[in-house]
Amino acid sequence: MAREQGVSLHNLSSHGYKVLDFSFDKPEYDDILEFLGVEQVSSDWYVKCIQGSNIVMGVLEETYLELLHFLAVNWHYWLYSTGMGNIPLIKYVDVDGSVSLSTINESAQRHDKTLCLSREQSHVSWLIDWNREFRCKANHFFVPRSTQEAICSSSTKTEVLKWLGDQVEVTVLSVNDYAVLCGNQVSSDRKLVIAYAHFLYHSFSNDYLSVREVASLCDEMPLVDSYGDVIKARKVVLVPATESKWVQLIGSNPWREDSYVELGEGYLRPGYFAGTSTEGKHLMEFLEDFVKASDIPHIAPPNDVIPTASTHLTKQNAFLLLDWIRELKRSGNSIPARFMNSIKEGTWLKITMNGSSGYRPPSQSFLLGSVNRCSDWGNILQNGSVLVDIPLIDQGFYGHEINEYREELRTVGVMFEYGEACEFIGNRLMSLADLSTLTKTNVISMLNFIRFLRQNLLSPDKFILRIKEGRWLKTSRGDRSPVGSVLYDQEWTIARQISDIPVIDEGYYGEDILVFKPELQLLGVLIDFSGNYQLVADYLKLPSCLSFLTMEAFLLVLDCIRHSSSAGKLVIALTNTQCLKTNLGYRCPDECFLFHPEWGCLLNIFGGFPLVDSNFYGSNIISYEKELKDLGVKVDFNDAVKEFLVTFRKQASSMTKESLISLISCYRKLKGTQHKFPSDLKKCIREENWLRTRLGDYRSPSNCILFGPEWESIDPITCLPFIDDSDKYYGNGIHEYQKELKKMGVVVEFKAGAEFVAAGLCFPQDPCGIDPMNVFSLLECIRALLQEKNYSFPEIFLKNISQSWLKTHAGFRSPGNCCLFNSQWSSYVKPTDGPFIDEDFYGSNIKLYGNELSAIGVCLEEKKACSLLASHLDSLSEFCTIVRIYDFLREHKWNPDGDATRKIWIPDGLENGMWVNPEECVLHDEDGFFGLQLNVLEKHYEPELLPFFSSSFKVRSNPSFDDYCNLWKVWESSRRPLTHAECCAFWKCVLMHRSSKTERTLAEDLVKLPVVLGSGEIVLFRKAKLAFFTSN
């Protein structure tokens, strides 16, 4: 087919192969060819074959498409690894419009070009033509139209397009895609920028671009301005000057720095691009729609001044400016402040004033609805004001048409109303006041003008509103605004004592000023006091001028605090000023107290508190409690308590009788009310030493006792802190406050004071003065103490209680040395036998206090009773009593302690005898030889007591060996003969106790030995004179 189309194929066999005719290239010949050994050509053969021919450019598009299809089908199998990618195979239209070739690798790698297909077949020529017009600025080149048409009509379209997109990287573009590419590339050439605008216009006109697409493209489209510069970013686009109204009004573009772009003249000229022609008028309409190129009155101004507003505008330009304002308001866009201010303040508006013409800013001009209306209030104002002329818009210059712009004129500041005129007059007058050129005459004229307006039934409100705040009125405090200034009369006399209020200077204005009271009131001048407390507070004098205030002045201060918003200022000014009269003279508020009928008694206790003088200020002063509190005066009960506590602590130990009675009376008065003593005050009263006692010292209530009948019986044996109720101090009247004292902590009941008794026990030196009632009272106290949990007696009590004060049958004894008699013991002893408590003296009720007596050491048990009776024995001499005691000791198995005295009574008759040591006694003397050496107890005591003496006193049953030795020595010295019995008894004892010790004792101690004389007498001879015989 290629040969038929004129392609030279003579070199097909020049590459080492003989190629069969293509008619054999059919499946039915495959087996025969294989049998004959005919092989497939190699992949490199195809490369060399195509490279060595002009097959790409020399064949028809249908054949070229078959080549592309061949490449697409076999690329992945074996062609991609050959040199096929480096052969120019892909057609494209270059800058000159001719068809060129690109290799597959060049296209895929996109080194310097990108090959493109049109998304829509109908757009192919359009894109190729405009790409030439833009000189392929984007380096995108389109496949020729004929090739694209062949592809689209081919049955292999899908495979070829997929291969071109995946392997050759051919891009498919829509008109919108292409426009986006070009929009980013043409900005370097202003001719191309204008061409680009034509491209968008025609593409939109041909429906190649939608409204949405072209709007988006125009937003980013670069523009050429009037200076020939390409502008990429802008806020507002202005139509070219030659066709505009804006240049007529504002001249050259003054807002170029604010990104206001004036389109160049090139957009107005006809254009011919890519085979299409455009009229400038149509292009501008397109730009107005999509680039928003605008002209007055549709331009949205920046926040900047309009220079021509400061010049005298022609009638035509004035109306053009007003049209602009009208359109801005109609569109609903906010008008920028600087732009509007330049119009309001610019001198572009022509006016007439008293027959003279001139130019004024709109904000200083008036427009009257008609000549008649002008003659109404305009003439009145001119006649009434000798100071100010009113500038009226020159309707002769602008004509009746100016009235059609009333709303726009109002917007730029032109005034229409009578009230505005009054305000204008006031502004002018205030400008004179600011320059300090407003004279006395001017002021009187202003007041006359206000009166004039009222008399003509015209409201002066606007005029007053403008001038009332100006500082043009001379007062005692300099030039002030009328508002808050005072026209003096007698009602202000007290206020001037404490405040430098701005009083109108009548010396300057003269008495004429007094006839304008109504006008001055309208201006804000105060004529009557009428509760103007805030003014007094605002001009309060210095603190140094506020000392020693009169009653009226101070009450006015309180009213100012109550009714003004400057209470804090007043408080600061008066806090450290001696402005408040008290019972102690003038004081600073924070030193003073407001006496309150309910709890004021607390402040009268010591008399040193400065109380607000209600006689001076009147009883109504208490109604200012809150204001006084703001000043620092103590008006609350709790504040008074805090101060009272400080004073109480200082003066507690030196309180007079009167102060004390006042304190307790106040306590009684406030008890049960909402002002009862708070806990901290109660605590202080309980803890401080402020009550004088009979002991001569001051103590806290909890350490004091109020004497009463219950205390009479304990008083003689104690030293207690009774409140001093002597006439010299509190007197008997103190007892009227028993309940209050008890509440404060004073001990009143006897049982509650048990601990005081324990600590203050003080027996008289002579115990005979202690009667039973004293003792029973003491025991009651001990009983009360024992009922307390974990109570232990103090050392001083234990020391004092150990004195001898209990009456017993053995005299006065300490509790530890006496015993409470038990009736069970009566079978052995009598109550009078020992130191038993004298029940005859105390009565039988003494037995009811056994526990209490035991707690202080009195003996109740047999064991301790035995010890006491044993120790009492040596004071007895009556044998019957002693025997009863021994019998009691025996019965209760008493054994003496280590330190106990061991004495045994040896009677000599019924009442005589002596006490001997147990070592001098024996129970028995069988031989009867020891009557003179030892006390034989069986001679004196009944047999049942003898074992008791043996066990408790260790008395020997019989004489010992030593006793016999001592007896022998007695015999040796007596020089009398011994009886046979005596001699036998001695030697019998020796034999019974024979030992080496006894033998040594006999050898050493016996001086004489018995010798039987011929007469039979036994005599004792010295051992040295004797010869021993072995015979018996």
Secondary structure, 3 states (H helix, E strand, C coil): CCCCCCCCCCCCCCCCCCCCCHHHCCHHHHHHHHHHCCCCCCHHHHHHHHHCCCHHHHCCHHHHHHHHHHHHHHHHHHHCCCHHHHCEEEEEECCCCCEEEEEHHHHHHCCCCEEEEECCHHHHHHHHHHHHHCCCCCCEEECCHHHHHHHHHCCCHHHHHHHHHHCCCCEEECHHHHHHHHHCCHHHCHHHHHHHHHHHHHHHHCCCCCHHHHHHHHHHCCEEECCCCEECCCCEEECCHHHCCHHHHHCCCCCHHHCEEEECHHHCCCEEECCEEECHHHHHHHHHHHCCEECCCCCCCCCCCCHHHHCCCCHHHHHHHHHHHHHHHHHCCCCCHHHHHHHHHCCCEEEEECCEEEEECHHHCECCCCHHHHHHHHHHHHHHCCCCCCCEECHHHHCHHHHHHHHHHHHCCCECCHHHHHHHHHHHHHHHHHCCCCCHHHHHHHHHHHHHHHHCCCCCHHHHHHHCCCCCEEECCEEECCCCCECCCHHHHHHHHHECCCEECHHHHCHHHHHHHHHHHHCCCECCCCCCHHHHHHCECCHHHCCCCCHHHHHHHHHHHHHCCCHHHHHHHHHCCCCEEECCEEECHHHCECCCCCCHHHHHCCCCCCEECHHHHCHHHHHHHHHHHHHCCECCHHHHHHHHHHHHHHHHHHCCHHHHHHHHHHHHHHCCCCCCCCHHHHHHHHHCCCEEECCCCEECHHHCECCCHHHCCCHHHECCCEECCCCCCCCHHHHHHHHHHHHHCCECCCHHHHHHHHHHECCCCCHHHCCHHHHHHHHHHHHHHHCCCCCCCCHHHHHHHCCCCEEECCEEECHHHCECCCHHHHHCCCHHHCCEECHHHHCHHHHHHHHHHHHCCCECCHHHHHHHHHHHHHHCCCHHHHHHHHHHHHHCCCCCCCCCCCCEEEECCCCCEEEECHHHEECCCCCCCCCCCCEEHHHCCCHHHHHHHHHHHCCECCCCHHHHHHHHHHHHHHCCCECHHHHHHHHHHHHHCCCHHHHHHHHHHCCEEEEECCCCCEEEEEHHHCCCCCCC
